[in-house]
Amino acid sequence: MLIQRTRLVLGCSVLLLCLLGTAGVPAQAAEKTGNPDALYMQAQAALAKGRPEEAVRLLTKAIDQEPARADLYLLRARARDSTGGFDRALEYASKYIELQPEDAFGYLSRSRIYSSLDRNNDALADASKAIELEPKQPDGYFRRADIYSDMGKKAEAKADEDTAAKLDK
């Protein structure tokens, strides 16, 4: 469910970029301008087109210019995650959390990466932190339910699924 939501958000971002007319700019043009905003948008488009390595390259250039810009790290974590580079994705998601410690989405993203690394206790801790930060949002409960399910904790998974379903209405 969380993956579907993430894909929907990413898809909407790319659509918005197309409507704004920036997604059609070649990646090389964005790189030449050195504008981190243009690089970010091109990286989003590259990721949506299934070119995560290109996205990582673009985001690295943007981060070189604006190393304190958290959203660049989060998108780079997503790109690395999609290539199976979970250790690097974890590094980038952790940097995002360092820069934005009150953003629940960062913890949800890192939780997903921890799950991919079979680090269920760490994944559970991050999902719980996301719930603590945003208790009225269903995504943290959906994420935690998935983790509980993977751990064989059916009652806890069911309770979180029920809470998420109530909040998702």
Phi and psi restraints in degrees (value plus and minus 20) as a CYANA .aco file:
   2 LEU   PHI     -84.4   -44.4
   2 LEU   PSI     -58.1   -18.1
   3 ILE   PHI     -83.5   -43.5
   3 ILE   PSI     -60.6   -20.6
   4 GLN   PHI     -83.1   -43.1
   4 GLN   PSI     -60.3   -20.3
   5 ARG   PHI     -85.4   -45.4
   5 ARG   PSI     -61.8   -21.8
   6 THR   PHI     -83.0   -43.0
   6 THR   PSI     -62.6   -22.6
   7 ARG   PHI     -83.5   -43.5
   7 ARG   PSI     -58.6   -18.6
   8 LEU   PHI     -84.0   -44.0
   8 LEU   PSI     -64.8   -24.8
   9 VAL   PHI     -83.0   -43.0
   9 VAL   PSI     -64.5   -24.5
  10 LEU   PHI     -83.5   -43.5
  10 LEU   PSI     -63.2   -23.2
  11 GLY   PHI     -81.4   -41.4
  11 GLY   PSI     -62.1   -22.1
  12 CYS   PHI     -84.2   -44.2
  12 CYS   PSI     -57.1   -17.1
  13 SER   PHI     -83.8   -43.8
  13 SER   PSI     -63.8   -23.8
  14 VAL   PHI     -85.4   -45.4
  14 VAL   PSI     -61.8   -21.8
  15 LEU   PHI     -79.4   -39.4
  15 LEU   PSI     -64.4   -24.4
  16 LEU   PHI     -80.9   -40.9
  16 LEU   PSI     -61.3   -21.3
  17 LEU   PHI     -81.5   -41.5
  17 LEU   PSI     -62.2   -22.2
  18 CYS   PHI     -82.7   -42.7
  18 CYS   PSI     -62.2   -22.2
  19 LEU   PHI     -84.9   -44.9
  19 LEU   PSI     -53.1   -13.1
  20 LEU   PHI    -100.1   -60.1
  20 LEU   PSI     -31.1     8.9
  21 GLY   PHI      64.7   104.7
  21 GLY   PSI      -8.7    31.3
  22 THR   PHI    -117.2   -77.2
  22 THR   PSI     -38.9     1.1
  23 ALA   PHI     -92.6   -52.6
  23 ALA   PSI     -38.8     1.2
  24 GLY   PHI    -104.0   -64.0
  24 GLY   PSI     -27.5    12.5
  25 VAL   PHI     -93.8   -53.8
  25 VAL   PSI     107.8   147.8
  26 PRO   PHI     -78.5   -38.5
  26 PRO   PSI     127.7   167.7
  27 ALA   PHI     -78.3   -38.3
  27 ALA   PSI     -55.9   -15.9
  28 GLN   PHI     -81.6   -41.6
  28 GLN   PSI     -57.2   -17.2
  29 ALA   PHI     -85.5   -45.5
  29 ALA   PSI     -61.3   -21.3
  30 ALA   PHI     -84.0   -44.0
  30 ALA   PSI     -60.2   -20.2
  31 GLU   PHI     -85.3   -45.3
  31 GLU   PSI     -57.9   -17.9
  32 LYS   PHI     -86.6   -46.6
  32 LYS   PSI     -57.4   -17.4
  33 THR   PHI     -90.9   -50.9
  33 THR   PSI     -47.8    -7.8
  34 GLY   PHI      50.8    90.8
  34 GLY   PSI     -12.0    28.0
  35 ASN   PHI     -94.7   -54.7
  35 ASN   PSI      96.0   136.0
  36 PRO   PHI     -78.1   -38.1
  36 PRO   PSI     -53.3   -13.3
  37 ASP   PHI     -85.4   -45.4
  37 ASP   PSI     -64.6   -24.6
  38 ALA   PHI     -85.3   -45.3
  38 ALA   PSI     -60.4   -20.4
  39 LEU   PHI     -82.4   -42.4
  39 LEU   PSI     -60.9   -20.9
  40 TYR   PHI     -82.0   -42.0
  40 TYR   PSI     -66.7   -26.7
  41 MET   PHI     -84.9   -44.9
  41 MET   PSI     -60.0   -20.0
  42 GLN   PHI     -85.7   -45.7
  42 GLN   PSI     -56.7   -16.7
  43 ALA   PHI     -85.2   -45.2
  43 ALA   PSI     -60.8   -20.8
  44 GLN   PHI     -80.1   -40.1
  44 GLN   PSI     -64.8   -24.8
  45 ALA   PHI     -85.0   -45.0
  45 ALA   PSI     -61.6   -21.6
  46 ALA   PHI     -82.6   -42.6
  46 ALA   PSI     -61.9   -21.9
  47 LEU   PHI     -84.9   -44.9
  47 LEU   PSI     -61.1   -21.1
  48 ALA   PHI     -86.1   -46.1
  48 ALA   PSI     -47.4    -7.4
  49 LYS   PHI    -109.8   -69.8
  49 LYS   PSI     -12.6    27.4
  50 GLY   PHI      59.1    99.1
  50 GLY   PSI       8.1    48.1
  51 ARG   PHI    -139.9   -99.9
  51 ARG   PSI      47.6    87.6
  52 PRO   PHI     -84.8   -44.8
  52 PRO   PSI     -52.4   -12.4
  53 GLU   PHI     -85.0   -45.0
  53 GLU   PSI     -58.3   -18.3
  54 GLU   PHI     -83.9   -43.9
  54 GLU   PSI     -61.7   -21.7
  55 ALA   PHI     -80.1   -40.1
  55 ALA   PSI     -64.1   -24.1
  56 VAL   PHI     -80.9   -40.9
  56 VAL   PSI     -64.6   -24.6
  57 ARG   PHI     -80.0   -40.0
  57 ARG   PSI     -65.8   -25.8
  58 LEU   PHI     -83.9   -43.9
  58 LEU   PSI     -62.9   -22.9
  59 LEU   PHI     -88.4   -48.4
  59 LEU   PSI     -53.8   -13.8
  60 THR   PHI     -82.0   -42.0
  60 THR   PSI     -62.0   -22.0
  61 LYS   PHI     -83.9   -43.9
  61 LYS   PSI     -60.2   -20.2
  62 ALA   PHI     -86.9   -46.9
  62 ALA   PSI     -61.5   -21.5
  63 ILE   PHI     -86.3   -46.3
  63 ILE   PSI     -54.5   -14.5
  64 ASP   PHI     -77.6   -37.6
  64 ASP   PSI     -52.7   -12.7
  65 GLN   PHI    -108.1   -68.1
  65 GLN   PSI     -54.7   -14.7
  66 GLU   PHI    -151.7  -111.7
  66 GLU   PSI      54.6    94.6
  67 PRO   PHI     -87.8   -47.8
  67 PRO   PSI     -32.3     7.7
  68 ALA   PHI    -119.7   -79.7
  68 ALA   PSI     -10.9    29.1
  69 ARG   PHI    -109.7   -69.7
  69 ARG   PSI      85.5   125.5
  70 ALA   PHI     -81.9   -41.9
  70 ALA   PSI     -61.5   -21.5
  71 ASP   PHI     -81.4   -41.4
  71 ASP   PSI     -46.1    -6.1
  72 LEU   PHI     -86.3   -46.3
  72 LEU   PSI     -59.4   -19.4
  73 TYR   PHI     -89.3   -49.3
  73 TYR   PSI     -58.5   -18.5
  74 LEU   PHI     -85.9   -45.9
  74 LEU   PSI     -62.9   -22.9
  75 LEU   PHI     -87.6   -47.6
  75 LEU   PSI     -57.3   -17.3
  76 ARG   PHI     -86.0   -46.0
  76 ARG   PSI     -55.2   -15.2
  77 ALA   PHI     -82.0   -42.0
  77 ALA   PSI     -62.8   -22.8
  78 ARG   PHI     -82.7   -42.7
  78 ARG   PSI     -61.4   -21.4
  79 ALA   PHI     -84.7   -44.7
  79 ALA   PSI     -65.5   -25.5
  80 ARG   PHI     -84.4   -44.4
  80 ARG   PSI     -59.8   -19.8
  81 ASP   PHI     -79.5   -39.5
  81 ASP   PSI     -60.4   -20.4
  82 SER   PHI     -91.0   -51.0
  82 SER   PSI     -37.5     2.5
  83 THR   PHI    -113.9   -73.9
  83 THR   PSI     -23.4    16.6
  84 GLY   PHI      66.5   106.5
  84 GLY   PSI     -12.9    27.1
  85 GLY   PHI    -104.6   -64.6
  85 GLY   PSI      46.0    86.0
  86 PHE   PHI     -86.0   -46.0
  86 PHE   PSI     -56.1   -16.1
  87 ASP   PHI     -84.0   -44.0
  87 ASP   PSI     -63.9   -23.9
  88 ARG   PHI     -88.9   -48.9
  88 ARG   PSI     -59.3   -19.3
  89 ALA   PHI     -78.9   -38.9
  89 ALA   PSI     -61.1   -21.1
  90 LEU   PHI     -82.3   -42.3
  90 LEU   PSI     -62.1   -22.1
  91 GLU   PHI     -79.6   -39.6
  91 GLU   PSI     -66.2   -26.2
  92 TYR   PHI     -90.1   -50.1
  92 TYR   PSI     -59.6   -19.6
  93 ALA   PHI     -84.4   -44.4
  93 ALA   PSI     -58.3   -18.3
  94 SER   PHI     -85.6   -45.6
  94 SER   PSI     -56.6   -16.6
  95 LYS   PHI     -85.5   -45.5
  95 LYS   PSI     -60.0   -20.0
  96 TYR   PHI     -78.6   -38.6
  96 TYR   PSI     -66.4   -26.4
  97 ILE   PHI     -84.0   -44.0
  97 ILE   PSI     -57.1   -17.1
  98 GLU   PHI     -79.8   -39.8
  98 GLU   PSI     -59.8   -19.8
  99 LEU   PHI    -102.4   -62.4
  99 LEU   PSI     -47.6    -7.6
 100 GLN   PHI    -152.5  -112.5
 100 GLN   PSI      46.3    86.3
 101 PRO   PHI     -87.5   -47.5
 101 PRO   PSI     -33.1     6.9
 102 GLU   PHI    -120.8   -80.8
 102 GLU   PSI     -12.7    27.3
 103 ASP   PHI    -116.5   -76.5
 103 ASP   PSI      93.2   133.2
 104 ALA   PHI     -80.9   -40.9
 104 ALA   PSI     -52.9   -12.9
 105 PHE   PHI     -82.5   -42.5
 105 PHE   PSI     -53.1   -13.1
 106 GLY   PHI     -82.2   -42.2
 106 GLY   PSI     -61.7   -21.7
 107 TYR   PHI     -88.4   -48.4
 107 TYR   PSI     -57.4   -17.4
 108 LEU   PHI     -84.2   -44.2
 108 LEU   PSI     -61.1   -21.1
 109 SER   PHI     -84.5   -44.5
 109 SER   PSI     -65.7   -25.7
 110 ARG   PHI     -87.6   -47.6
 110 ARG   PSI     -53.6   -13.6
 111 SER   PHI     -80.5   -40.5
 111 SER   PSI     -62.5   -22.5
 112 ARG   PHI     -82.5   -42.5
 112 ARG   PSI     -59.8   -19.8
 113 ILE   PHI     -87.0   -47.0
 113 ILE   PSI     -63.7   -23.7
 114 TYR   PHI     -78.0   -38.0
 114 TYR   PSI     -60.4   -20.4
 115 SER   PHI     -81.2   -41.2
 115 SER   PSI     -60.8   -20.8
 116 SER   PHI     -83.7   -43.7
 116 SER   PSI     -46.9    -6.9
 117 LEU   PHI    -111.6   -71.6
 117 LEU   PSI     -12.5    27.5
 118 ASP   PHI      38.3    78.3
 118 ASP   PSI      15.4    55.4
 119 ARG   PHI    -127.1   -87.1
 119 ARG   PSI      49.1    89.1
 120 ASN   PHI     -82.3   -42.3
 120 ASN   PSI     -56.2   -16.2
 121 ASN   PHI     -86.1   -46.1
 121 ASN   PSI     -60.2   -20.2
 122 ASP   PHI     -87.6   -47.6
 122 ASP   PSI     -60.7   -20.7
 123 ALA   PHI     -81.1   -41.1
 123 ALA   PSI     -62.4   -22.4
 124 LEU   PHI     -84.0   -44.0
 124 LEU   PSI     -62.2   -22.2
 125 ALA   PHI     -82.1   -42.1
 125 ALA   PSI     -62.4   -22.4
 126 ASP   PHI     -89.8   -49.8
 126 ASP   PSI     -58.8   -18.8
 127 ALA   PHI     -83.4   -43.4
 127 ALA   PSI     -60.4   -20.4
 128 SER   PHI     -86.2   -46.2
 128 SER   PSI     -56.7   -16.7
 129 LYS   PHI     -85.1   -45.1
 129 LYS   PSI     -60.1   -20.1
 130 ALA   PHI     -81.4   -41.4
 130 ALA   PSI     -60.9   -20.9
 131 ILE   PHI     -85.2   -45.2
 131 ILE   PSI     -60.9   -20.9
 132 GLU   PHI     -79.6   -39.6
 132 GLU   PSI     -61.1   -21.1
 133 LEU   PHI     -95.3   -55.3
 133 LEU   PSI     -54.7   -14.7
 134 GLU   PHI    -154.2  -114.2
 134 GLU   PSI      49.6    89.6
 135 PRO   PHI     -86.2   -46.2
 135 PRO   PSI     -35.2     4.8
 136 LYS   PHI    -119.7   -79.7
 136 LYS   PSI     -13.5    26.5
 137 GLN   PHI    -121.9   -81.9
 137 GLN   PSI     114.5   154.5
 138 PRO   PHI     -94.4   -54.4
 138 PRO   PSI     -43.0    -3.0
 139 ASP   PHI     -77.6   -37.6
 139 ASP   PSI     -61.8   -21.8
 140 GLY   PHI     -82.5   -42.5
 140 GLY   PSI     -59.7   -19.7
 141 TYR   PHI     -88.8   -48.8
 141 TYR   PSI     -61.4   -21.4
 142 PHE   PHI     -80.1   -40.1
 142 PHE   PSI     -65.4   -25.4
 143 ARG   PHI     -81.7   -41.7
 143 ARG   PSI     -67.6   -27.6
 144 ARG   PHI     -85.7   -45.7
 144 ARG   PSI     -55.8   -15.8
 145 ALA   PHI     -81.0   -41.0
 145 ALA   PSI     -61.5   -21.5
 146 ASP   PHI     -80.9   -40.9
 146 ASP   PSI     -61.5   -21.5
 147 ILE   PHI     -87.5   -47.5
 147 ILE   PSI     -66.4   -26.4
 148 TYR   PHI     -78.1   -38.1
 148 TYR   PSI     -60.9   -20.9
 149 SER   PHI     -81.4   -41.4
 149 SER   PSI     -64.5   -24.5
 150 ASP   PHI     -81.6   -41.6
 150 ASP   PSI     -50.0   -10.0
 151 MET   PHI    -105.9   -65.9
 151 MET   PSI     -23.3    16.7
 152 GLY   PHI      60.6   100.6
 152 GLY   PSI      -4.2    35.8
 153 LYS   PHI    -116.9   -76.9
 153 LYS   PSI      61.4   101.4
 154 LYS   PHI     -86.5   -46.5
 154 LYS   PSI     -60.6   -20.6
 155 ALA   PHI     -84.8   -44.8
 155 ALA   PSI     -63.1   -23.1
 156 GLU   PHI     -86.4   -46.4
 156 GLU   PSI     -60.2   -20.2
 157 ALA   PHI     -81.7   -41.7
 157 ALA   PSI     -65.5   -25.5
 158 LYS   PHI     -82.3   -42.3
 158 LYS   PSI     -62.4   -22.4
 159 ALA   PHI     -82.0   -42.0
 159 ALA   PSI     -63.2   -23.2
 160 ASP   PHI     -90.4   -50.4
 160 ASP   PSI     -56.7   -16.7
 161 GLU   PHI     -81.3   -41.3
 161 GLU   PSI     -62.9   -22.9
 162 ASP   PHI     -83.5   -43.5
 162 ASP   PSI     -63.6   -23.6
 163 THR   PHI     -82.9   -42.9
 163 THR   PSI     -64.5   -24.5
 164 ALA   PHI     -81.3   -41.3
 164 ALA   PSI     -62.9   -22.9
 165 ALA   PHI     -82.7   -42.7
 165 ALA   PSI     -59.2   -19.2
 166 LYS   PHI     -85.1   -45.1
 166 LYS   PSI     -62.1   -22.1
 167 LEU   PHI     -93.2   -53.2
 167 LEU   PSI     -45.4    -5.4
 168 ASP   PHI     -98.9   -58.9
 168 ASP   PSI     -27.9    12.1
